[in-house]
Amino acid sequence: MPDNQDNVSALLAKLELLLKKQESFNLEVNELRKDLKALQGEAPSKITEITPETKEATTPENPIIKEETAVIKDNEAVIETKPTTPIEAPSIKFSAPIKKPKGKSNLEKFIGENLINKIGILITVIGVFIGAKYSIENNLISPLTRIILGYLVGLGLVATGIKLKATYENYSAVLVSGALAIVYFITFAAYSFYDLFPQGVAFTLMVFLTVFGVVAALNYNKQIIAHIGLVGAYAVPFLLSNNSGNAWVLFSYMAIINLGILFISIKKYWKALYYVAFAFTWLIFSGWITFSYETKDHYQIALLFLFIFFLIFYATFLGYKLIKSEKFKVSDVFMLLLNSFIFYGFGFGLLAHNETGEELLGLFTLGNALVHFVVTTIIFKKNLGDKNLFYLAAGLVLIFITIAIPVQLDGNWVTLLWAMEAALLFWIGKSKNIRAYEYMSYPLMVIAFLSLTQDWALAYGGFTFNLEDERLQPIFSAAFLTSFLFIAASGFINWVNKKYNTVDGKKSFISKVMSIAIPAVFILVLYCSFYLEIEYYFTQLYQASGIPRTITDTSEYSQYNENISQQRIVWLLNYTLLFLSVLTFINIHKLKSRVLGIVTLILSILAGFLFLTTGLYALSELRENYLSGALAEFYTVSTFTITVRYVCFAFLALLLFLVRKLTLAPFMRINFNVPFGLLLHTSVLWIASSELIHWMDMSGSDQSYKLGLSILWGSYSLFLIILGLWKKKKYLRISAIVLFGVTLIKLFFYDIASLSTIAKTIVFVSLGVLLLIISFLYNKYKHIITEENED
């Protein structure tokens, strides 16, 4: 009861508060009515105010109604019914009726004002196409009439759109864009299908349509019109092509279009528009370079228009920003860098494949630096743009001056200078909090990494060594030195990134991505550097082991030491296991990175699986070669080919131990007990099976895959049952049952076919006894299983 009384009291207090608010609102309504009457210039009529007193008053001219009111008496809510007079609404005349418009939902507005008209113009365009196709197929009207009707439809839509522009601008813009598409198609049809226009006339008409699209887009301030005009404009050379391959005409036309885009970019900041133009231009140019370019005929044309396109897009990306003094965003910086590197990449490739141009590569690189230097000087002198733009242009100058030196040198120097340049720019960007320099370092990191992979391909890619001086000295080679210095630069970048990680406050998306990519590249290069050295060392030994053999008087072949090939696989796997072990150890005791921990955990599982499959197979091949003696006639076969398997097992055991330590580390925050248990027992059983086969082969037994493995697997199933009952681990017992099932399937479908009677007796009796023991254990310790289920 005390609790109910408290609740009643609280509700009564709320009720009283609401009644007071209702009275206050009624008073405000009456005051507003008085104000409205006064504003209309009329004397305020008598307005009955709602007060506690008026609630009790009644008038003879108004009907009496009953009002129920909640009141509080003795801490209890009581509903009283008393007569009251309804408030008579004053007669107020408004100069105009005020009605609240019926609201429309956003979805309704979108469909009615935007979606329907676009669908309508699309259906109209499709209808024109279908009608034209039908008339063509059935010869209903002459070709000239078809084209005239098509133009009339397009012009009619344009006229309608222009007429409706003042009142329905969005609708008008859709009509004009649809008309533009129709007229493009009709012009193409007149030229391509009916030969009504010569190529020059059709080309001129489509250029006019493109200009019209640009003007209309600016006039309407709608990107959709500009996009349709742009797509049509870039389609013109391909639609009107007569396979003449005239690159002058094609690229001149594209340059004119891009100048139009430049004009639009100065007026409007339509990023999507010049992104599309940028993509179209460089895709068409790269396609022409790939499929049609001939050095003898097109060398000068390619260089000229490459430079023109570069300057146009450079001005396009800078124009609006400089005129409006707007700050550069990440996307703007990216497009400027991309334009510069595309220009440099194409130019470098064109010059490198020309006898004269090959000598001008350094000068060409300095020319790139000069262009950016001029822009930097103008920005600085005129105080145009923000400081990030100045840093960007200045950074490009620095990049190309640096590149100008190594382009005349060996490829390894290019890689090193790019890596050092990336490290320098990244350090400046992070330590001085200059985002532009940080962003400039990212493409250089990518380029340096790609250059390093090219150096690896050139240094380690050859597998034939005829001369002694062609061979690389392990570790002491230019290729490994390049890798080592790249690792040093990457390590410095990682250190800088970690030290200045919070300087910028909130990190951008690209910074977050690179904070993962930078250490990933460092670890990858570190791993690959030694991996390639090990692989190349064994490859050289393998090639050097070749011995000429004669089959007949006219036929020869080379005999190679196949043990070296298998040893290469084994030691590469050993190195991988060791590398992951060291990385895991460092992460546990120093880095404590959860992301790195998850990655190394996944890689460790994959490496372990690779060892259990490929590695154990390579070890079995070494054993077979040792036992057969096929290579002993030509090469010395050491007993180490047999004992090296235990070195491998030690590396795998070390990795498993550290993986277990990693999963238990607090920073990992995962429960990996069951997966690790399955991984551990799978590895142990797999290696035990390999060892059984190994020693049975060494002893000369031919039943290793049948009798021995079946008994081993059955015994291990029993071991897992015992361990699962002892440790109360259900997954071990389930795994044991599955393993025993596999063993029985193997017994009936594989073993029994070729086993002798004694062998069959042994294996059946052994597995039967094991099953009985397992059943006995389940019955004896069933209370443990019951307790687990209850828990």
Buried (B, 14 or more C-beta within 10 A) or exposed (E): EEEEEEEEEEEBEEBBEEBEEEEEEBEEEBEEBBEBBEEEEEEBEEBBBBEEEBBEEEEEEBEEEEBEEEEBEEEEEEEEEEEBBEBEEBEEEEEEEEEEEEEEEEEEEEEEEEEEBBEBBEEBBEEBBEBBEEBBEEEEBEBEEBBBBBBEBBEEBBEBBBEBBEEBBBBBBBBBBBBBBBBBBBBBBBBBEBEBBEBEEBBEBBBEBBBBBBBBBBEBEBBBBBBBBBBBBBBBBEBBBEEEEEBEBBBEBBBEBBBBBBBBBBBBBBBEBBEBBBEBBBEBBBEBBEEEBEEEEBBEBBBEBBBBBBBBBBBBBBBBBBEEEBEBEBEBBBBBBBBBBBBBEBBBBBBEEBEEBEEBBBBBBBBBBBBBBEBBEBBEEEEBBBEBBBBBBBBBBBBBBBBBBBBEEEBBBBBBBBBBBBBBBBBBBBBEEBBBBBBBBBBBBBBBBEBBEBBBEEBBEBEEBEEEEEBBEEEEBBBBEBBEBBBBBBBBBBEBBEEBEEEBEEBEEBBEEBBEBBBBBBBEBBBBBBBBBBBBBBBBBBBEBBEEEEEEEEEEEEBBBBBBBBBBBBBBBBBBBBBBBEBBBBBBEEBBBBEBBEBBBEBBBEBBBBBBEBBBEBBBBBBEBBEEEEBEEEBEBEEEBBEBBEEBBEBBBBBBBBBBEBBEBEEBEBEBEEBBBEBBBBBBBBBBBBBBBBEBBEEEEEBBBBBBBBBBBBBBBBBBBBBBBEEBBBBBBEBBBEBBEEBBEBBEEBBBEEBEEEBBEBBBEBBEEBBEBBEEBBEEBEEBBEEBEEE
